[in-house]
Amino acid sequence: MSSRQLPDKLFFRIGEVAEIVGVEPHVLRYWETEFRSVRPTKSRKGQRVYSRRDVDTLLKIKELLYGHRYTIAGAKRRLRGKGVEPVETDDPVFKEVKRLRQTLTSLRQDISQALDDIDKP
């Protein structure tokens, strides 16, 4: 089911989402733990309340896992590449990019300082 076929509602309960996505509720709860982009809120009664965006993301996750046979890690990478899933801060690639960015920033400051020193009479 695509987002165009979603009922005209802003929020959905877990049973409705399970039916729309075509998986059991326990699968949705598991995906919540694995994919940071799916974060339903809780109602006053403690029930999970999914937004339309959550449902769209869950449909993409199902397509990647079941349709394209991705692993959980592969689906995360794919969604990260599309900007759906946030980058994990404990990811070694994230740490390396952060380290390189700090090094380049430091080099830029050093070069700028050296150019300022050269321009001074």
C-alpha contacts under 8 A as a table, 3 or more apart, distances in Angstrom:
res1	aa1	res2	aa2	distance
1	M	5	Q	6.13
1	M	6	L	7.41
1	M	20	I	6.55
1	M	21	V	6.97
1	M	59	L	7.68
2	S	5	Q	5.43
2	S	6	L	6.81
2	S	56	D	7.57
2	S	59	L	7.44
3	S	6	L	5.17
3	S	52	R	7.97
3	S	55	V	8.00
3	S	56	D	6.11
6	L	9	K	7.83
6	L	20	I	7.67
9	K	12	F	7.30
9	K	52	R	7.77
10	L	51	S	5.96
10	L	52	R	5.82
11	F	49	V	6.12
11	F	50	Y	5.44
11	F	51	S	4.67
11	F	52	R	6.29
12	F	16	E	6.08
12	F	17	V	6.31
12	F	49	V	5.53
12	F	50	Y	5.03
12	F	51	S	6.43
12	F	52	R	7.64
13	R	16	E	5.41
13	R	17	V	6.29
13	R	47	Q	7.23
13	R	48	R	6.00
13	R	49	V	5.01
13	R	50	Y	6.22
14	I	17	V	5.05
14	I	18	A	5.99
14	I	25	P	6.36
14	I	28	L	7.88
14	I	47	Q	7.84
14	I	48	R	6.02
14	I	49	V	6.80
14	I	50	Y	7.16
15	G	18	A	5.08
15	G	19	E	6.30
15	G	25	P	6.55
16	E	19	E	5.19
16	E	20	I	6.20
17	V	20	I	4.98
17	V	21	V	5.92
17	V	50	Y	7.60
17	V	55	V	6.66
18	A	21	V	5.30
18	A	22	G	5.63
18	A	23	V	5.20
18	A	24	E	5.55
18	A	25	P	5.43
18	A	28	L	7.07
19	E	22	G	5.03
19	E	23	V	6.75
19	E	24	E	7.81
21	V	55	V	7.60
21	V	58	L	6.96
21	V	59	L	5.80
21	V	62	K	7.38
23	V	27	V	6.40
23	V	28	L	7.31
24	E	27	V	5.42
24	E	28	L	6.86
25	P	28	L	5.10
25	P	29	R	6.35
26	H	29	R	5.00
26	H	30	Y	6.19
27	V	30	Y	5.01
27	V	31	W	6.16
28	L	31	W	5.05
28	L	32	E	6.24
28	L	58	L	7.96
29	R	32	E	5.12
29	R	33	T	6.78
30	Y	33	T	5.30
30	Y	34	E	6.59
31	W	34	E	4.97
31	W	35	F	5.77
31	W	38	V	7.67
32	E	35	F	5.48
32	E	36	R	6.78
32	E	38	V	5.52
32	E	39	R	6.38
33	T	36	R	7.16
34	E	72	I	7.67
35	F	38	V	5.86
35	F	76	K	6.98
35	F	85	E	7.01
36	R	39	R	6.62
36	R	85	E	6.46
36	R	86	P	6.83
37	S	54	D	7.50
37	S	57	T	7.47
37	S	84	V	6.59
37	S	85	E	5.11
37	S	86	P	6.71
38	V	54	D	5.38
38	V	57	T	6.97
38	V	58	L	7.36
39	R	50	Y	7.63
39	R	54	D	7.13
40	P	48	R	5.83
40	P	49	V	5.31
40	P	50	Y	4.66
40	P	51	S	6.92
40	P	54	D	7.10
41	T	48	R	5.80
41	T	49	V	5.25
41	T	50	Y	6.68
42	K	45	K	7.57
42	K	46	G	5.14
42	K	47	Q	5.29
42	K	48	R	4.70
42	K	49	V	5.68
43	S	46	G	5.01
43	S	47	Q	5.22
43	S	48	R	6.43
43	S	49	V	6.40
44	R	47	Q	7.46
50	Y	53	R	7.95
50	Y	54	D	5.74
50	Y	55	V	6.69
51	S	54	D	5.09
51	S	55	V	6.43
52	R	55	V	5.06
52	R	56	D	6.19
53	R	56	D	5.06
53	R	57	T	6.14
54	D	57	T	5.08
54	D	58	L	6.10
55	V	58	L	5.00
55	V	59	L	6.20
56	D	59	L	5.12
56	D	60	K	6.37
57	T	60	K	5.05
57	T	61	I	6.17
57	T	84	V	7.61
58	L	61	I	4.92
58	L	62	K	6.12
59	L	62	K	5.13
59	L	63	E	6.20
60	K	63	E	5.07
60	K	64	L	6.22
61	I	64	L	5.17
61	I	65	L	6.08
61	I	75	A	6.80
62	K	65	L	5.15
62	K	66	Y	5.60
62	K	67	G	7.14
63	E	66	Y	5.46
63	E	67	G	4.67
63	E	68	H	6.46
64	L	67	G	5.60
64	L	68	H	4.93
64	L	69	R	6.28
64	L	70	Y	5.58
64	L	75	A	5.97
65	L	68	H	5.99
65	L	69	R	4.88
65	L	70	Y	4.74
65	L	71	T	6.27
65	L	72	I	7.06
65	L	75	A	6.74
66	Y	69	R	5.20
66	Y	70	Y	7.36
70	Y	73	A	7.84
70	Y	74	G	5.46
70	Y	75	A	5.67
71	T	74	G	4.97
71	T	75	A	6.05
72	I	75	A	5.14
72	I	76	K	6.19
73	A	76	K	5.09
73	A	77	R	6.29
74	G	77	R	5.11
74	G	78	R	6.14
75	A	78	R	5.01
75	A	79	L	6.08
76	K	79	L	5.16
76	K	80	R	5.96
76	K	85	E	6.59
77	R	80	R	4.98
77	R	81	G	6.12
78	R	81	G	5.11
78	R	82	K	6.49
79	L	82	K	5.04
79	L	83	G	6.20
79	L	84	V	5.11
79	L	85	E	5.14
80	R	83	G	4.98
80	R	84	V	5.69
80	R	85	E	4.49
80	R	86	P	5.99
80	R	87	V	6.40
81	G	84	V	7.62
81	G	85	E	7.95
82	K	85	E	7.68
83	G	86	P	6.89
87	V	91	D	7.63
87	V	94	F	7.37
88	E	91	D	5.40
88	E	94	F	7.27
89	T	94	F	6.15
89	T	95	K	7.08
90	D	94	F	7.13
90	D	95	K	7.02
91	D	94	F	5.21
91	D	95	K	6.43
92	P	95	K	5.05
92	P	96	E	6.18
93	V	96	E	5.09
93	V	97	V	6.13
94	F	97	V	5.17
94	F	98	K	6.13
95	K	98	K	5.09
95	K	99	R	6.20
96	E	99	R	5.04
96	E	100	L	6.14
97	V	100	L	5.08
97	V	101	R	6.05
98	K	101	R	5.08
98	K	102	Q	6.30
99	R	102	Q	5.19
99	R	103	T	6.30
100	L	103	T	5.02
100	L	104	L	6.14
101	R	104	L	5.14
101	R	105	T	6.08
102	Q	105	T	5.09
102	Q	106	S	6.16
103	T	106	S	5.13
103	T	107	L	6.21
104	L	107	L	4.99
104	L	108	R	6.09
105	T	108	R	5.08
105	T	109	Q	6.29
106	S	109	Q	5.14
106	S	110	D	6.22
107	L	110	D	5.00
107	L	111	I	6.11
108	R	111	I	5.19
108	R	112	S	6.05
109	Q	112	S	5.07
109	Q	113	Q	6.07
110	D	113	Q	5.11
110	D	114	A	6.13
111	I	114	A	5.00
111	I	115	L	6.14
112	S	115	L	5.16
112	S	116	D	6.20
113	Q	116	D	5.05
113	Q	117	D	6.19
114	A	117	D	5.04
114	A	118	I	6.25
115	L	118	I	5.06
115	L	119	D	6.26
116	D	119	D	5.20
116	D	120	K	6.47
117	D	120	K	5.39
118	I	121	P	7.69
